[in-house]
Each structure stands twice: as structure tokens, then as C-alpha cells.
Amino acid sequence: MRFCRLAAAVLLLSAGHGQAQTPSAPPRNVADILAVLDQYKPDPVAVEKLRAQAEVQPPVTKHEQELAVFFHKRARANENLGRFSQQTADLYC
């Protein structure tokens, strides 16, 4: 239980460390939004890598820090895959 809280703390602390993106002009109408969505193609290699990371079983260890890092990484993989219930389960077990 304690390592789950530590994992949640690690996630919260690392959430603000992403790279800033330059804002772009918003789409002007529905056709613009649909054109942007049609251009998006997920990278199958990256998706498979995230799936593999999300399906890894926890290590057999009693070190809370190691478990916290593991659950944080697995939660981030689940988040990027849109598996929010699994992400929550990893962070607040």
C-alpha cells in the first residue's frame, strides 16, 4: 500500500516536467478538425512498445522505491494507451 502512494507521488512530481509545445491556431471549422484527425496515424512500433510495458508483471521485490518506479512507468504506459482504469489501479492500489 505504501509503495502505491509513493508511485502516485512520483507521477505527480513528474507531471509538470514535459516539454512545452508552441501553441498553434485552433481549427476554424469542423472540416479543419476532420482533416487534422485524418492526418493522424499512430506509430505501430510505439504502440506495441507501450502495450508490452503496460502488460509487464511487477517485480518480486520488497524495495518500495523500485516498486514505485515500476508502477509509475506502467501507469504512464497505460495512460498513453488510453487505459485509464488500469492506470488508476497502478497508482492507487
C-alpha distance (Angstrom), angle and dihedral (degrees) to the residues before:
residue distance angle dihedral
M1 . . .
R2 3.78 . .
F3 3.81 93.1 .
C4 3.83 90.0 54.2
R5 3.78 90.1 57.2
L6 3.78 89.2 48.8
A7 3.82 89.8 51.1
A8 3.79 90.0 51.6
A9 3.80 90.4 50.5
V10 3.81 91.3 50.3
L11 3.81 90.2 51.4
L12 3.79 93.0 49.5
L13 3.78 92.7 48.6
S14 3.79 93.9 48.3
A15 3.81 95.8 44.4
G16 3.80 94.1 85.4
H17 3.80 96.8 48.8
G18 3.81 98.4 81.6
Q19 3.77 121.8 118.2
A20 3.78 117.2 -90.8
Q21 3.77 114.8 -113.5
T22 3.77 124.7 -145.5
P23 3.78 108.5 -114.7
S24 3.77 116.4 -120.8
A25 3.77 129.5 -156.3
P26 3.79 112.8 -81.4
P27 3.81 119.1 -111.1
R28 3.79 112.1 -88.5
N29 3.80 99.7 -143.2
V30 3.80 144.8 -3.2
A31 3.81 92.6 -84.0
D32 3.81 90.0 57.8
I33 3.80 90.8 51.1
L34 3.80 91.9 48.9
A35 3.81 90.6 48.9
V36 3.81 90.6 53.4
L37 3.81 91.2 48.4
D38 3.82 91.2 49.1
Q39 3.82 90.0 54.1
Y40 3.80 93.6 55.8
K41 3.78 114.0 100.4
P42 3.82 116.9 173.1
D43 3.78 116.2 -132.3
P44 3.83 104.8 -114.2
V45 3.81 92.5 -156.3
A46 3.80 92.5 53.0
V47 3.81 91.7 45.9
E48 3.80 91.6 50.9
K49 3.80 90.7 48.7
L50 3.82 90.2 52.3
R51 3.81 91.3 47.7
A52 3.79 91.1 51.6
Q53 3.80 91.3 49.3
A54 3.83 91.8 46.9
E55 3.81 92.6 52.7
V56 3.81 98.2 49.5
Q57 3.79 114.4 118.4
P58 3.82 119.1 -124.2
P59 3.79 116.6 -92.6
V60 3.78 118.4 -104.8
T61 3.78 99.6 -113.4
K62 3.76 140.4 118.9
H63 3.81 94.2 -144.2
E64 3.78 105.1 114.4
Q65 3.79 94.8 -159.5
E66 3.81 92.3 54.2
L67 3.80 90.4 49.1
A68 3.81 91.6 47.1
V69 3.80 91.9 52.9
F70 3.80 91.0 46.4
F71 3.81 93.9 50.9
H72 3.80 91.1 44.4
K73 3.81 91.9 53.9
R74 3.79 92.6 45.1
A75 3.81 91.0 47.5
R76 3.81 90.7 52.0
A77 3.80 90.8 50.6
N78 3.81 90.3 50.3
E79 3.80 90.2 47.7
N80 3.81 91.9 52.9
L81 3.80 89.6 49.7
G82 3.80 91.7 50.4
R83 3.81 93.1 -112.6
F84 3.77 95.3 136.6
S85 3.80 97.5 161.7
Q86 3.82 90.2 55.4
Q87 3.80 89.6 45.8
T88 3.79 90.7 53.2
A89 3.79 91.5 46.5
D90 3.80 90.7 54.1
L91 3.78 93.2 48.9
Y92 3.78 100.3 41.4
C93 3.79 105.6 29.9
